[in-house]
Amino acid sequence: MKKFKMRQLFVVLIIFYVFVFIPLNAEDFNKEIFQNRRQKLMEKMEGGIAVLRSAGNMSDFYYLTGLYEQNAAIFLIPEGDEKYIMFIQPTSPSRELWTGKHPGLEEAEKVFGADKSYPINEFDGILSRYLRGKPKVFLSFRDKELYDKLIPMIRNPNSTDLVQVLDPRPYIHEMRLIKDTEEIKLMRKAADITSDSLVEVMKAVNPGMFEYEIEAIIEYIFRKNGAYGPGFPSIVGSGANSTILHYEDNNEQTQDGDLLLMDIGADYGHYTADVTR
């Protein structure tokens, strides 16, 4: 009996291993879209180097890279031989066993188009080398940890060279004001999924249902149609709860005659709709 249980466990682990080790398909990723965005930003930079991390800046980071990883960073160097450098966690069988397949150094270059890639744990050591001799450094002032780390590297008391420190976000956000064809397609899809979920709720809702049941229907439709999930916490408020601007508890039972307010938005391709009904 003991041997049988061990054999069952082994089979389960093998099946799990097969499912999580699915290679990334480069054909599903249009790296030219992100390459064009980086090129536009580098043209605005007029030299220097941009240092951006995903931590605390995921939206802008994804806009420029197409990479959705919590612990990653990039250098953009308009006048460098290697203009696009990515720092990412290397692939790890033990990590993937628990959390699934993640892009590594090979994918950073092959899929995401980096000219050079390094393990993220080498970021601090390599940073000072690439900063050397740069007249301008672009970094998000919102990333205080990076700012505090970087300023001592470029403000050398023994040097008369002045280094400009600039925030790239105004340039990035100006670019993001006008959506390209791909972005518009994603936004429309996010809006369509959100609308479909509202229609399905209207078909299904009855007095006596709990708000969280209605929320579950909404988010089921999100996922069923390919969305990552809600782009923000869903507001499903009935009765007096419908007057609370940012009500997120969603735990009251609906009553006959209640007004039901839903403020929701599906996140599709990292673009979020926002519809209130």
N, C-alpha and C positions, 0 to 999 in steps of 0.2 A: 504493500500500500504506500509506503514511504517513497519507494523508487518511482511509483506511478505519479505521485504528486510532484516530485522533482522533474519528471519528464514533461508534465503539463506546464510547469513553470517555465521550463526551457523553451517550449514551443511558443508560449505567450511572448516571451522576451524576443525571440527571433522575429515574430510577426511585427512586434512594435518597432524593432530595429529597421525592418524593411520599410515601414511606413514613414519613419522620420528621416531616413537618409535618402530623400528624393532630391536629385541634383537640380539646381536652378536651370531654367530654360532661358537661354539668352534671347531666343526668338520672341519671347513674351515681353521683352523690355526694350523700349525704343530709347536708346541712350542719346540719340541725336537731339531729342527735345531738351534734355538737361544740358547737353554740351553747348547748345545755342544759348541757353540762359547764362551759363557760366561765361561764355565768350562776351556777351553783352555787358555783364558786370565787369569783366576785366578791362573792357574798352573804357568804361567809366572811371576805373581806378587810376589809369595813367601811371603805371609802374607800381613798385612796392610789392607788398605781399598781403593777402587776406588770410586770416586764421579763424576758422569757424568750427565750433563743436556742436554736436547734436544736442547735448545736454542743455536744456533751457532755451533752445532755439530750433526745436524740431521742425516747425513749420517752414521756416526759411531754409533750413538745412536740407529738408526733403525737396523743396522747390528747386534747389541747385544740383542735387545729387541723384534723386530717386531712391535714396537709401533710407530705410526706416529702422535705424538701430539706435538704442539709447546711449551707447558708449562708442562714439566714432568722432572723427575730426577730419578736416581737409585744409590744405594750403592751396591758394590760387596765386600763381606767380606769372603775371602777364609777360614779363621779359625773360623768364627762365627757360632753360632747355626742357625741363619737366614742369609744365604749367599747372598740372592738376595732380596733387599728391593726396592720397587717402590713408588715414589711420583707422584700423578696424581690428576687432578681435579675430585672431586666427581660428580656423575650424578646430574643433575639439570633439573627439568621439564621446568623451564622458559628458561634456556639456550638451551635446546633441541628443544623447540618450534621455536627458531630462526635459529639454526645452525644444527639441526639434532642430531641423536643418537651418543654419544661418549662413549668410555669405561670409567668405573669408578672404584672404589675400589674393587668391587666384581670381575669385569673382570680382574683387575690387577693380582689377585691371580688365579682365575679359568681358564682364557684364556691364560694370558701371563706368568703364572708360578711363580709369585713372592711369596716368603716365607712370606712376610709381606708387607702391603701397608698402606700408609698414605696420607691424603690430601696434595696437593702441598703447600698450605699456611702454613703448619706446618714444612716445610723443614728447615728453618733457625733455629727454636727452637730445632729441633731434631738433626741437624748436629753436634753440639758441643758434644752431648752425645755420639754419635757413634765414634767420633774422639778420645775420651779420651783413652789414653794408647796405641794408634796405633803407631808403629815405622816407618811405611811408609804410605804416602798418595799419591794416584795417582789422578791427575786431569789434564784436558786439559789446557795447558798454553795459548791456544787460547781463552779460556773462562776467560777473564780478570775480569769480574764482580765476578765470583765465586772465582777466585784466590785472589782478594783483600779482599773478605769476609772471606776466609778460613785461610789465612796466620796468621792474628792476633790470631786466635783460637788455632793454634798449636805452635806458637812461644811465649811461656810463659817466660817472663824475670826472673821469680822467680824459674824456673826449669832448671836443668842441663841436662835433657833428650833432645837428638837431634832427630828431626823427619826428615826423608828423604821425600822430595817432588819430585815426579817423574811424567813425562807425559806418559800416557798409549798409546798415539797415535802411537808411533813407533811399539809397540807390536801388536796393532790392525791392523795397515796397513800391517805389515808383514803377518799376518793371511789372510788378504784380497787379497794378491798377488795371492794366489792359490784358484781358485773358486771351490766350491763344486758342486755336481750334480744339486742341486736345483738352484743355481746361474746361472750355464751354461744354464739351461732350460729357465730361465727368460731372459737372455741376447739374446739367439737365438730367442725367441718370439719377443723381442723388435726390433731386426734386421729384422725379417720377416715382422712385421707391417710397419716398415720404408720403406722397399723395396716395399711392396704392395702399399703404398701411392705414391711412385714415379711412379710406373706403371700406376696408375689411373690418375695421373697428365698428363703423356705423352699421354694418351687417350683423355683427355679433353681439353688440352691447345690449344688456338688459338690466333693469333695476335689480339691485341686490348683488351685482358683481362688485368685487373690490377693485379699487383703482389699480393695484398691482397686477390684477388679471388683465386689465385693459392694456397696461404697459407691456405685459408679456406678449400680447397679440401684436402690438406695434413692433416690438423688437424682433419677434419671430419673422414677421414679414420683411423687416430690414435684412436679416441674415439670409432668409430664403432667396432673396433677390440679389445677393452678392455683396451687400454692404458689410463693412467691418463691424457695424453696430451703430449705436447712437453717437452722433458727433458731440453731444453734450447731454447731461442728465435729463431724461424725459420728464416733462411736467404733465401730470395727469391729475387734475384737481376737480372734484365734484362738489356741488353745493357751495358752502362758504369757502372751501379750499380754492375754488376757481377765482377768488379775488386776491389770492396771495401771489405776488409777482414772481417769486422764484420758489414755488412750492415743489419739493422733490421727495417728500416722504412717501406719497402714493400708497397709503395704507388704510384709507377710510373705505367703508362700504357705501356704494351709491344707493340713493333712495329714489323712489318714483317721483318725477317732477323736478329732479335736480338738473341744474345746468352742468354740463361736463365740458371742461376746457382742457385741450391738449396742445401743448407747445413742444414740438418734436422736430428732429432732423436726422436723417440718415447720413452716415459718413461713408461715402463711396470714393475710393481712390484718394482718400485724404482731402476730399472736398465735401463740405457739409451743407445740407439744405436747412431751412429754418421756417417752419410753417405752423401757424396757430389756427386752430378751429375750435 
